Amino acid sequence: MTSKTIRHSDLSPPKEREPLHLTPKAQPSSHYTSNDLFKGQSEILIEHQGAEYRLRITRSGGLILNK
């Protein structure tokens, strides 16, 4: 299994889609699908505030995030 560290600057711009029905303060600034993030892999590394997190897709299709 190969993992890849993804930084926000590595991601392509989010695809256009219908807006979520949330209050203005709760509106996300970006939207990515798991396919956008994983690109065919089952595990990625996410760097956040100097810490590395591992995000993986489980056999049943769920997501698990570990520090």
CHARMM internal coordinates of N, CA and C (Angstrom, degrees):
IC EDIT
DIST 1 N 1 CA 1.4500
DIST 1 CA 1 C 1.5239
ANGL 1 N 1 CA 1 C 108.25
DIST 1 C 2 N 1.3042
ANGL 1 CA 1 C 2 N 116.50
DIHE 1 N 1 CA 1 C 2 N 131.64
DIST 2 N 2 CA 1.4543
ANGL 1 C 2 N 2 CA 122.91
DIHE 1 CA 1 C 2 N 2 CA -179.69
DIST 2 CA 2 C 1.5077
ANGL 2 N 2 CA 2 C 109.19
DIHE 1 C 2 N 2 CA 2 C -106.73
DIST 2 C 3 N 1.3341
ANGL 2 CA 2 C 3 N 116.53
DIHE 2 N 2 CA 2 C 3 N 136.66
DIST 3 N 3 CA 1.4636
ANGL 2 C 3 N 3 CA 119.06
DIHE 2 CA 2 C 3 N 3 CA 176.05
DIST 3 CA 3 C 1.5198
ANGL 3 N 3 CA 3 C 108.91
DIHE 2 C 3 N 3 CA 3 C -116.85
DIST 3 C 4 N 1.3191
ANGL 3 CA 3 C 4 N 115.39
DIHE 3 N 3 CA 3 C 4 N 159.81
DIST 4 N 4 CA 1.4550
ANGL 3 C 4 N 4 CA 121.70
DIHE 3 CA 3 C 4 N 4 CA -174.85
DIST 4 CA 4 C 1.5192
ANGL 4 N 4 CA 4 C 107.87
DIHE 3 C 4 N 4 CA 4 C -139.44
DIST 4 C 5 N 1.3209
ANGL 4 CA 4 C 5 N 117.93
DIHE 4 N 4 CA 4 C 5 N 134.64
DIST 5 N 5 CA 1.4516
ANGL 4 C 5 N 5 CA 121.39
DIHE 4 CA 4 C 5 N 5 CA 175.01
DIST 5 CA 5 C 1.5158
ANGL 5 N 5 CA 5 C 108.55
DIHE 4 C 5 N 5 CA 5 C -83.79
DIST 5 C 6 N 1.3352
ANGL 5 CA 5 C 6 N 116.27
DIHE 5 N 5 CA 5 C 6 N 129.42
DIST 6 N 6 CA 1.4615
ANGL 5 C 6 N 6 CA 121.26
DIHE 5 CA 5 C 6 N 6 CA -179.82
DIST 6 CA 6 C 1.5150
ANGL 6 N 6 CA 6 C 108.55
DIHE 5 C 6 N 6 CA 6 C -115.28
DIST 6 C 7 N 1.2968
ANGL 6 CA 6 C 7 N 116.60
DIHE 6 N 6 CA 6 C 7 N 129.09
DIST 7 N 7 CA 1.4602
ANGL 6 C 7 N 7 CA 122.37
DIHE 6 CA 6 C 7 N 7 CA 173.97
DIST 7 CA 7 C 1.5192
ANGL 7 N 7 CA 7 C 107.44
DIHE 6 C 7 N 7 CA 7 C -107.65
DIST 7 C 8 N 1.3075
ANGL 7 CA 7 C 8 N 117.01
DIHE 7 N 7 CA 7 C 8 N 152.74
DIST 8 N 8 CA 1.4527
ANGL 7 C 8 N 8 CA 121.36
DIHE 7 CA 7 C 8 N 8 CA -177.96
DIST 8 CA 8 C 1.5323
ANGL 8 N 8 CA 8 C 111.22
DIHE 7 C 8 N 8 CA 8 C -52.81
DIST 8 C 9 N 1.3229
ANGL 8 CA 8 C 9 N 117.59
DIHE 8 N 8 CA 8 C 9 N -37.38
DIST 9 N 9 CA 1.4652
ANGL 8 C 9 N 9 CA 121.04
DIHE 8 CA 8 C 9 N 9 CA -178.26
DIST 9 CA 9 C 1.5258
ANGL 9 N 9 CA 9 C 112.34
DIHE 8 C 9 N 9 CA 9 C -69.48
DIST 9 C 10 N 1.3535
ANGL 9 CA 9 C 10 N 118.43
DIHE 9 N 9 CA 9 C 10 N -16.96
DIST 10 N 10 CA 1.4629
ANGL 9 C 10 N 10 CA 122.07
DIHE 9 CA 9 C 10 N 10 CA 179.50
DIST 10 CA 10 C 1.5269
ANGL 10 N 10 CA 10 C 112.43
DIHE 9 C 10 N 10 CA 10 C -80.29
DIST 10 C 11 N 1.3168
ANGL 10 CA 10 C 11 N 118.06
DIHE 10 N 10 CA 10 C 11 N -15.85
DIST 11 N 11 CA 1.4518
ANGL 10 C 11 N 11 CA 121.38
DIHE 10 CA 10 C 11 N 11 CA -173.49
DIST 11 CA 11 C 1.5145
ANGL 11 N 11 CA 11 C 111.44
DIHE 10 C 11 N 11 CA 11 C -84.03
DIST 11 C 12 N 1.3134
ANGL 11 CA 11 C 12 N 115.02
DIHE 11 N 11 CA 11 C 12 N 143.30
DIST 12 N 12 CA 1.4621
ANGL 11 C 12 N 12 CA 119.28
DIHE 11 CA 11 C 12 N 12 CA 175.79
DIST 12 CA 12 C 1.5291
ANGL 12 N 12 CA 12 C 108.16
DIHE 11 C 12 N 12 CA 12 C -75.56
DIST 12 C 13 N 1.3359
ANGL 12 CA 12 C 13 N 117.35
DIHE 12 N 12 CA 12 C 13 N 158.80
DIST 13 N 13 CA 1.4652
ANGL 12 C 13 N 13 CA 119.90
DIHE 12 CA 12 C 13 N 13 CA -179.23
DIST 13 CA 13 C 1.5256
ANGL 13 N 13 CA 13 C 110.64
DIHE 12 C 13 N 13 CA 13 C -58.18
DIST 13 C 14 N 1.3169
ANGL 13 CA 13 C 14 N 117.30
DIHE 13 N 13 CA 13 C 14 N 147.64
DIST 14 N 14 CA 1.4580
ANGL 13 C 14 N 14 CA 119.66
DIHE 13 CA 13 C 14 N 14 CA -179.33
DIST 14 CA 14 C 1.5281
ANGL 14 N 14 CA 14 C 111.47
DIHE 13 C 14 N 14 CA 14 C -65.87
DIST 14 C 15 N 1.3206
ANGL 14 CA 14 C 15 N 114.76
DIHE 14 N 14 CA 14 C 15 N 151.38
DIST 15 N 15 CA 1.4563
ANGL 14 C 15 N 15 CA 120.38
DIHE 14 CA 14 C 15 N 15 CA 178.50
DIST 15 CA 15 C 1.5243
ANGL 15 N 15 CA 15 C 109.93
DIHE 14 C 15 N 15 CA 15 C -74.01
DIST 15 C 16 N 1.3389
ANGL 15 CA 15 C 16 N 115.54
DIHE 15 N 15 CA 15 C 16 N 150.37
DIST 16 N 16 CA 1.4628
ANGL 15 C 16 N 16 CA 120.83
DIHE 15 CA 15 C 16 N 16 CA 177.04
DIST 16 CA 16 C 1.5278
ANGL 16 N 16 CA 16 C 108.53
DIHE 15 C 16 N 16 CA 16 C -68.00
DIST 16 C 17 N 1.3097
ANGL 16 CA 16 C 17 N 116.72
DIHE 16 N 16 CA 16 C 17 N 138.52
DIST 17 N 17 CA 1.4539
ANGL 16 C 17 N 17 CA 121.34
DIHE 16 CA 16 C 17 N 17 CA 176.22
DIST 17 CA 17 C 1.5131
ANGL 17 N 17 CA 17 C 108.95
DIHE 16 C 17 N 17 CA 17 C -156.25
DIST 17 C 18 N 1.3113
ANGL 17 CA 17 C 18 N 115.81
DIHE 17 N 17 CA 17 C 18 N 170.00
DIST 18 N 18 CA 1.4554
ANGL 17 C 18 N 18 CA 118.99
DIHE 17 CA 17 C 18 N 18 CA -179.80
DIST 18 CA 18 C 1.5252
ANGL 18 N 18 CA 18 C 109.26
DIHE 17 C 18 N 18 CA 18 C -65.77
DIST 18 C 19 N 1.3342
ANGL 18 CA 18 C 19 N 117.99
DIHE 18 N 18 CA 18 C 19 N 142.84
DIST 19 N 19 CA 1.4613
ANGL 18 C 19 N 19 CA 120.46
DIHE 18 CA 18 C 19 N 19 CA -179.13
DIST 19 CA 19 C 1.5248
ANGL 19 N 19 CA 19 C 111.86
DIHE 18 C 19 N 19 CA 19 C -66.61
DIST 19 C 20 N 1.3237
ANGL 19 CA 19 C 20 N 115.28
DIHE 19 N 19 CA 19 C 20 N 148.04
DIST 20 N 20 CA 1.4596
ANGL 19 C 20 N 20 CA 120.93
DIHE 19 CA 19 C 20 N 20 CA 174.97
DIST 20 CA 20 C 1.5165
ANGL 20 N 20 CA 20 C 109.03
DIHE 19 C 20 N 20 CA 20 C -73.20
DIST 20 C 21 N 1.3048
ANGL 20 CA 20 C 21 N 116.96
DIHE 20 N 20 CA 20 C 21 N 153.39
DIST 21 N 21 CA 1.4575
ANGL 20 C 21 N 21 CA 120.99
DIHE 20 CA 20 C 21 N 21 CA 179.01
DIST 21 CA 21 C 1.5260
ANGL 21 N 21 CA 21 C 108.74
DIHE 20 C 21 N 21 CA 21 C -94.76
DIST 21 C 22 N 1.3267
ANGL 21 CA 21 C 22 N 115.45
DIHE 21 N 21 CA 21 C 22 N 73.83
DIST 22 N 22 CA 1.4532
ANGL 21 C 22 N 22 CA 122.60
DIHE 21 CA 21 C 22 N 22 CA 179.49
DIST 22 CA 22 C 1.5130
ANGL 22 N 22 CA 22 C 109.14
DIHE 21 C 22 N 22 CA 22 C -121.04
DIST 22 C 23 N 1.3105
ANGL 22 CA 22 C 23 N 115.19
DIHE 22 N 22 CA 22 C 23 N 164.28
DIST 23 N 23 CA 1.4533
ANGL 22 C 23 N 23 CA 118.53
DIHE 22 CA 22 C 23 N 23 CA 175.59
DIST 23 CA 23 C 1.5244
ANGL 23 N 23 CA 23 C 108.45
DIHE 22 C 23 N 23 CA 23 C -68.03
DIST 23 C 24 N 1.3349
ANGL 23 CA 23 C 24 N 119.42
DIHE 23 N 23 CA 23 C 24 N 154.77
DIST 24 N 24 CA 1.4684
ANGL 23 C 24 N 24 CA 121.54
DIHE 23 CA 23 C 24 N 24 CA -177.45
DIST 24 CA 24 C 1.5221
ANGL 24 N 24 CA 24 C 113.78
DIHE 23 C 24 N 24 CA 24 C -53.61
DIST 24 C 25 N 1.3185
ANGL 24 CA 24 C 25 N 119.13
DIHE 24 N 24 CA 24 C 25 N -38.10
DIST 25 N 25 CA 1.4668
ANGL 24 C 25 N 25 CA 120.94
DIHE 24 CA 24 C 25 N 25 CA -179.39
DIST 25 CA 25 C 1.5182
ANGL 25 N 25 CA 25 C 111.84
DIHE 24 C 25 N 25 CA 25 C -68.12
DIST 25 C 26 N 1.3414
ANGL 25 CA 25 C 26 N 117.91
DIHE 25 N 25 CA 25 C 26 N -26.07
DIST 26 N 26 CA 1.4589
ANGL 25 C 26 N 26 CA 121.38
DIHE 25 CA 25 C 26 N 26 CA -175.97
DIST 26 CA 26 C 1.5293
ANGL 26 N 26 CA 26 C 112.82
DIHE 25 C 26 N 26 CA 26 C -93.44
DIST 26 C 27 N 1.3320
ANGL 26 CA 26 C 27 N 117.89
DIHE 26 N 26 CA 26 C 27 N -1.69
DIST 27 N 27 CA 1.4597
ANGL 26 C 27 N 27 CA 120.25
DIHE 26 CA 26 C 27 N 27 CA -178.50
DIST 27 CA 27 C 1.5297
ANGL 27 N 27 CA 27 C 110.66
DIHE 26 C 27 N 27 CA 27 C -62.73
DIST 27 C 28 N 1.3412
ANGL 27 CA 27 C 28 N 117.53
DIHE 27 N 27 CA 27 C 28 N 125.64
DIST 28 N 28 CA 1.4661
ANGL 27 C 28 N 28 CA 119.49
DIHE 27 CA 27 C 28 N 28 CA 175.63
DIST 28 CA 28 C 1.5253
ANGL 28 N 28 CA 28 C 110.21
DIHE 27 C 28 N 28 CA 28 C -70.26
DIST 28 C 29 N 1.3220
ANGL 28 CA 28 C 29 N 116.55
DIHE 28 N 28 CA 28 C 29 N 147.52
DIST 29 N 29 CA 1.4600
ANGL 28 C 29 N 29 CA 119.43
DIHE 28 CA 28 C 29 N 29 CA 179.73
DIST 29 CA 29 C 1.5243
ANGL 29 N 29 CA 29 C 111.99
DIHE 28 C 29 N 29 CA 29 C -82.64
DIST 29 C 30 N 1.3282
ANGL 29 CA 29 C 30 N 117.24
DIHE 29 N 29 CA 29 C 30 N -22.14
DIST 30 N 30 CA 1.4659
ANGL 29 C 30 N 30 CA 122.33
DIHE 29 CA 29 C 30 N 30 CA 179.33
DIST 30 CA 30 C 1.5150
ANGL 30 N 30 CA 30 C 109.37
DIHE 29 C 30 N 30 CA 30 C -143.74
DIST 30 C 31 N 1.3228
ANGL 30 CA 30 C 31 N 115.74
DIHE 30 N 30 CA 30 C 31 N 156.63
DIST 31 N 31 CA 1.4595
ANGL 30 C 31 N 31 CA 120.98
DIHE 30 CA 30 C 31 N 31 CA 176.56
DIST 31 CA 31 C 1.5228
ANGL 31 N 31 CA 31 C 107.95
DIHE 30 C 31 N 31 CA 31 C -136.09
DIST 31 C 32 N 1.3309
ANGL 31 CA 31 C 32 N 116.54
DIHE 31 N 31 CA 31 C 32 N 128.96
DIST 32 N 32 CA 1.4545
ANGL 31 C 32 N 32 CA 122.13
DIHE 31 CA 31 C 32 N 32 CA 178.83
DIST 32 CA 32 C 1.5211
ANGL 32 N 32 CA 32 C 108.49
DIHE 31 C 32 N 32 CA 32 C -131.47
DIST 32 C 33 N 1.3189
ANGL 32 CA 32 C 33 N 117.29
DIHE 32 N 32 CA 32 C 33 N 141.19
DIST 33 N 33 CA 1.4599
ANGL 32 C 33 N 33 CA 120.27
DIHE 32 CA 32 C 33 N 33 CA 173.01
DIST 33 CA 33 C 1.5263
ANGL 33 N 33 CA 33 C 108.08
DIHE 32 C 33 N 33 CA 33 C -85.06
DIST 33 C 34 N 1.3136
ANGL 33 CA 33 C 34 N 116.36
DIHE 33 N 33 CA 33 C 34 N 162.55
DIST 34 N 34 CA 1.4655
ANGL 33 C 34 N 34 CA 119.10
DIHE 33 CA 33 C 34 N 34 CA 176.99
DIST 34 CA 34 C 1.5310
ANGL 34 N 34 CA 34 C 109.93
DIHE 33 C 34 N 34 CA 34 C -62.38
DIST 34 C 35 N 1.3378
ANGL 34 CA 34 C 35 N 117.83
DIHE 34 N 34 CA 34 C 35 N -31.06
DIST 35 N 35 CA 1.4734
ANGL 34 C 35 N 35 CA 120.36
DIHE 34 CA 34 C 35 N 35 CA 176.05
DIST 35 CA 35 C 1.5241
ANGL 35 N 35 CA 35 C 111.06
DIHE 34 C 35 N 35 CA 35 C -63.83
DIST 35 C 36 N 1.3580
ANGL 35 CA 35 C 36 N 117.28
DIHE 35 N 35 CA 35 C 36 N -38.31
DIST 36 N 36 CA 1.4699
ANGL 35 C 36 N 36 CA 121.08
DIHE 35 CA 35 C 36 N 36 CA 176.43
DIST 36 CA 36 C 1.5273
ANGL 36 N 36 CA 36 C 110.26
DIHE 35 C 36 N 36 CA 36 C -59.53
DIST 36 C 37 N 1.3136
ANGL 36 CA 36 C 37 N 116.85
DIHE 36 N 36 CA 36 C 37 N -41.94
DIST 37 N 37 CA 1.4637
ANGL 36 C 37 N 37 CA 121.43
DIHE 36 CA 36 C 37 N 37 CA -175.86
DIST 37 CA 37 C 1.5278
ANGL 37 N 37 CA 37 C 113.03
DIHE 36 C 37 N 37 CA 37 C -79.16
DIST 37 C 38 N 1.3215
ANGL 37 CA 37 C 38 N 117.20
DIHE 37 N 37 CA 37 C 38 N -47.45
DIST 38 N 38 CA 1.4642
ANGL 37 C 38 N 38 CA 120.49
DIHE 37 CA 37 C 38 N 38 CA -172.23
DIST 38 CA 38 C 1.5277
ANGL 38 N 38 CA 38 C 113.48
DIHE 37 C 38 N 38 CA 38 C -83.49
DIST 38 C 39 N 1.3218
ANGL 38 CA 38 C 39 N 118.54
DIHE 38 N 38 CA 38 C 39 N -27.86
DIST 39 N 39 CA 1.4769
ANGL 38 C 39 N 39 CA 122.74
DIHE 38 CA 38 C 39 N 39 CA 178.34
DIST 39 CA 39 C 1.5290
ANGL 39 N 39 CA 39 C 112.38
DIHE 38 C 39 N 39 CA 39 C 45.05
DIST 39 C 40 N 1.3343
ANGL 39 CA 39 C 40 N 115.68
DIHE 39 N 39 CA 39 C 40 N 50.32
DIST 40 N 40 CA 1.4615
ANGL 39 C 40 N 40 CA 120.80
DIHE 39 CA 39 C 40 N 40 CA 176.77
DIST 40 CA 40 C 1.5150
ANGL 40 N 40 CA 40 C 115.59
DIHE 39 C 40 N 40 CA 40 C 86.28
DIST 40 C 41 N 1.3174
ANGL 40 CA 40 C 41 N 118.34
DIHE 40 N 40 CA 40 C 41 N -6.21
DIST 41 N 41 CA 1.4570
ANGL 40 C 41 N 41 CA 121.59
DIHE 40 CA 40 C 41 N 41 CA 178.66
DIST 41 CA 41 C 1.5252
ANGL 41 N 41 CA 41 C 109.40
DIHE 40 C 41 N 41 CA 41 C -93.40
DIST 41 C 42 N 1.3181
ANGL 41 CA 41 C 42 N 117.14
DIHE 41 N 41 CA 41 C 42 N 164.19
DIST 42 N 42 CA 1.4619
ANGL 41 C 42 N 42 CA 120.12
DIHE 41 CA 41 C 42 N 42 CA 178.96
DIST 42 CA 42 C 1.5252
ANGL 42 N 42 CA 42 C 111.71
DIHE 41 C 42 N 42 CA 42 C -102.28
DIST 42 C 43 N 1.3275
ANGL 42 CA 42 C 43 N 117.28
DIHE 42 N 42 CA 42 C 43 N -5.73
DIST 43 N 43 CA 1.4646
ANGL 42 C 43 N 43 CA 120.64
DIHE 42 CA 42 C 43 N 43 CA -177.58
DIST 43 CA 43 C 1.5197
ANGL 43 N 43 CA 43 C 110.14
DIHE 42 C 43 N 43 CA 43 C -149.18
DIST 43 C 44 N 1.3472
ANGL 43 CA 43 C 44 N 116.00
DIHE 43 N 43 CA 43 C 44 N 139.46
DIST 44 N 44 CA 1.4644
ANGL 43 C 44 N 44 CA 121.13
DIHE 43 CA 43 C 44 N 44 CA 175.12
DIST 44 CA 44 C 1.5211
ANGL 44 N 44 CA 44 C 108.83
DIHE 43 C 44 N 44 CA 44 C -134.36
DIST 44 C 45 N 1.3176
ANGL 44 CA 44 C 45 N 116.03
DIHE 44 N 44 CA 44 C 45 N 158.67
DIST 45 N 45 CA 1.4577
ANGL 44 C 45 N 45 CA 121.95
DIHE 44 CA 44 C 45 N 45 CA 174.18
DIST 45 CA 45 C 1.5178
ANGL 45 N 45 CA 45 C 107.78
DIHE 44 C 45 N 45 CA 45 C -107.78
DIST 45 C 46 N 1.3311
ANGL 45 CA 45 C 46 N 115.61
DIHE 45 N 45 CA 45 C 46 N 137.11
DIST 46 N 46 CA 1.4586
ANGL 45 C 46 N 46 CA 121.68
DIHE 45 CA 45 C 46 N 46 CA 179.60
DIST 46 CA 46 C 1.5210
ANGL 46 N 46 CA 46 C 107.66
DIHE 45 C 46 N 46 CA 46 C -121.13
DIST 46 C 47 N 1.3122
ANGL 46 CA 46 C 47 N 116.31
DIHE 46 N 46 CA 46 C 47 N 125.09
DIST 47 N 47 CA 1.4630
ANGL 46 C 47 N 47 CA 121.42
DIHE 46 CA 46 C 47 N 47 CA 177.27
DIST 47 CA 47 C 1.5279
ANGL 47 N 47 CA 47 C 108.08
DIHE 46 C 47 N 47 CA 47 C -94.45
DIST 47 C 48 N 1.3393
ANGL 47 CA 47 C 48 N 115.91
DIHE 47 N 47 CA 47 C 48 N 125.61
DIST 48 N 48 CA 1.4667
ANGL 47 C 48 N 48 CA 121.03
DIHE 47 CA 47 C 48 N 48 CA -179.39
DIST 48 CA 48 C 1.5233
ANGL 48 N 48 CA 48 C 109.11
DIHE 47 C 48 N 48 CA 48 C -140.55
DIST 48 C 49 N 1.3203
ANGL 48 CA 48 C 49 N 116.11
DIHE 48 N 48 CA 48 C 49 N 118.31
DIST 49 N 49 CA 1.4654
ANGL 48 C 49 N 49 CA 123.42
DIHE 48 CA 48 C 49 N 49 CA 178.61
DIST 49 CA 49 C 1.5309
ANGL 49 N 49 CA 49 C 111.63
DIHE 48 C 49 N 49 CA 49 C 50.26
DIST 49 C 50 N 1.3171
ANGL 49 CA 49 C 50 N 115.84
DIHE 49 N 49 CA 49 C 50 N 44.25
DIST 50 N 50 CA 1.4633
ANGL 49 C 50 N 50 CA 121.18
DIHE 49 CA 49 C 50 N 50 CA 176.49
DIST 50 CA 50 C 1.5167
ANGL 50 N 50 CA 50 C 114.90
DIHE 49 C 50 N 50 CA 50 C 82.48
DIST 50 C 51 N 1.3266
ANGL 50 CA 50 C 51 N 118.17
DIHE 50 N 50 CA 50 C 51 N -6.52
DIST 51 N 51 CA 1.4684
ANGL 50 C 51 N 51 CA 121.49
DIHE 50 CA 50 C 51 N 51 CA 178.53
DIST 51 CA 51 C 1.5317
ANGL 51 N 51 CA 51 C 108.76
DIHE 50 C 51 N 51 CA 51 C -104.74
DIST 51 C 52 N 1.3224
ANGL 51 CA 51 C 52 N 115.62
DIHE 51 N 51 CA 51 C 52 N 151.21
DIST 52 N 52 CA 1.4551
ANGL 51 C 52 N 52 CA 121.14
DIHE 51 CA 51 C 52 N 52 CA -179.86
DIST 52 CA 52 C 1.5274
ANGL 52 N 52 CA 52 C 109.20
DIHE 51 C 52 N 52 CA 52 C -107.39
DIST 52 C 53 N 1.3136
ANGL 52 CA 52 C 53 N 116.36
DIHE 52 N 52 CA 52 C 53 N 130.39
DIST 53 N 53 CA 1.4568
ANGL 52 C 53 N 53 CA 123.00
DIHE 52 CA 52 C 53 N 53 CA 179.09
DIST 53 CA 53 C 1.5146
ANGL 53 N 53 CA 53 C 108.80
DIHE 52 C 53 N 53 CA 53 C -118.25
DIST 53 C 54 N 1.3225
ANGL 53 CA 53 C 54 N 116.30
DIHE 53 N 53 CA 53 C 54 N 143.91
DIST 54 N 54 CA 1.4606
ANGL 53 C 54 N 54 CA 122.84
DIHE 53 CA 53 C 54 N 54 CA 179.90
DIST 54 CA 54 C 1.5314
ANGL 54 N 54 CA 54 C 107.71
DIHE 53 C 54 N 54 CA 54 C -108.41
DIST 54 C 55 N 1.3224
ANGL 54 CA 54 C 55 N 116.92
DIHE 54 N 54 CA 54 C 55 N 121.65
DIST 55 N 55 CA 1.4603
ANGL 54 C 55 N 55 CA 122.38
DIHE 54 CA 54 C 55 N 55 CA 177.87
DIST 55 CA 55 C 1.5155
ANGL 55 N 55 CA 55 C 107.37
DIHE 54 C 55 N 55 CA 55 C -113.42
DIST 55 C 56 N 1.3277
ANGL 55 CA 55 C 56 N 116.57
DIHE 55 N 55 CA 55 C 56 N 124.94
DIST 56 N 56 CA 1.4591
ANGL 55 C 56 N 56 CA 118.59
DIHE 55 CA 55 C 56 N 56 CA -178.51
DIST 56 CA 56 C 1.5256
ANGL 56 N 56 CA 56 C 111.31
DIHE 55 C 56 N 56 CA 56 C -134.04
DIST 56 C 57 N 1.3192
ANGL 56 CA 56 C 57 N 114.08
DIHE 56 N 56 CA 56 C 57 N 154.69
DIST 57 N 57 CA 1.4583
ANGL 56 C 57 N 57 CA 121.60
DIHE 56 CA 56 C 57 N 57 CA 176.36
DIST 57 CA 57 C 1.5247
ANGL 57 N 57 CA 57 C 107.41
DIHE 56 C 57 N 57 CA 57 C -93.24
DIST 57 C 58 N 1.3202
ANGL 57 CA 57 C 58 N 116.66
DIHE 57 N 57 CA 57 C 58 N 128.34
DIST 58 N 58 CA 1.4620
ANGL 57 C 58 N 58 CA 120.88
DIHE 57 CA 57 C 58 N 58 CA 179.67
DIST 58 CA 58 C 1.5228
ANGL 58 N 58 CA 58 C 110.73
DIHE 57 C 58 N 58 CA 58 C -79.40
DIST 58 C 59 N 1.3259
ANGL 58 CA 58 C 59 N 116.65
DIHE 58 N 58 CA 58 C 59 N 169.33
DIST 59 N 59 CA 1.4648
ANGL 58 C 59 N 59 CA 121.11
DIHE 58 CA 58 C 59 N 59 CA 178.20
DIST 59 CA 59 C 1.5205
ANGL 59 N 59 CA 59 C 111.97
DIHE 58 C 59 N 59 CA 59 C -60.60
DIST 59 C 60 N 1.3374
ANGL 59 CA 59 C 60 N 116.03
DIHE 59 N 59 CA 59 C 60 N -30.04
DIST 60 N 60 CA 1.4773
ANGL 59 C 60 N 60 CA 119.56
DIHE 59 CA 59 C 60 N 60 CA -179.31
DIST 60 CA 60 C 1.5254
ANGL 60 N 60 CA 60 C 112.59
DIHE 59 C 60 N 60 CA 60 C -88.56
DIST 60 C 61 N 1.3529
ANGL 60 CA 60 C 61 N 117.22
DIHE 60 N 60 CA 60 C 61 N 2.59
DIST 61 N 61 CA 1.4603
ANGL 60 C 61 N 61 CA 120.89
DIHE 60 CA 60 C 61 N 61 CA 176.50
DIST 61 CA 61 C 1.5140
ANGL 61 N 61 CA 61 C 114.97
DIHE 60 C 61 N 61 CA 61 C 93.94
DIST 61 C 62 N 1.3178
ANGL 61 CA 61 C 62 N 118.31
DIHE 61 N 61 CA 61 C 62 N 3.87
DIST 62 N 62 CA 1.4589
ANGL 61 C 62 N 62 CA 121.90
DIHE 61 CA 61 C 62 N 62 CA 176.92
DIST 62 CA 62 C 1.5188
ANGL 62 N 62 CA 62 C 111.17
DIHE 61 C 62 N 62 CA 62 C -81.95
DIST 62 C 63 N 1.3270
ANGL 62 CA 62 C 63 N 116.51
DIHE 62 N 62 CA 62 C 63 N 176.47
DIST 63 N 63 CA 1.4606
ANGL 62 C 63 N 63 CA 121.93
DIHE 62 CA 62 C 63 N 63 CA 177.20
DIST 63 CA 63 C 1.5186
ANGL 63 N 63 CA 63 C 109.88
DIHE 62 C 63 N 63 CA 63 C -119.05
DIST 63 C 64 N 1.3294
ANGL 63 CA 63 C 64 N 116.34
DIHE 63 N 63 CA 63 C 64 N 139.88
DIST 64 N 64 CA 1.4623
ANGL 63 C 64 N 64 CA 122.20
DIHE 63 CA 63 C 64 N 64 CA 175.61
DIST 64 CA 64 C 1.5195
ANGL 64 N 64 CA 64 C 107.83
DIHE 63 C 64 N 64 CA 64 C -128.42
DIST 64 C 65 N 1.3367
ANGL 64 CA 64 C 65 N 115.45
DIHE 64 N 64 CA 64 C 65 N 130.02
DIST 65 N 65 CA 1.4667
ANGL 64 C 65 N 65 CA 122.36
DIHE 64 CA 64 C 65 N 65 CA 178.38
DIST 65 CA 65 C 1.5252
ANGL 65 N 65 CA 65 C 108.22
DIHE 64 C 65 N 65 CA 65 C -113.19
DIST 65 C 66 N 1.3440
ANGL 65 CA 65 C 66 N 116.33
DIHE 65 N 65 CA 65 C 66 N 123.52
DIST 66 N 66 CA 1.4718
ANGL 65 C 66 N 66 CA 121.71
DIHE 65 CA 65 C 66 N 66 CA 177.73
DIST 66 CA 66 C 1.5107
ANGL 66 N 66 CA 66 C 109.59
DIHE 65 C 66 N 66 CA 66 C -124.58
DIST 66 C 67 N 1.3260
ANGL 66 CA 66 C 67 N 115.34
DIHE 66 N 66 CA 66 C 67 N 145.93
DIST 67 N 67 CA 1.4603
ANGL 66 C 67 N 67 CA 120.37
DIHE 66 CA 66 C 67 N 67 CA 175.41
DIST 67 CA 67 C 1.4993
ANGL 67 N 67 CA 67 C 108.65
DIHE 66 C 67 N 67 CA 67 C -88.39
END
COOR INIT
IC SEED 1 N 1 CA 1 C
IC BUILD
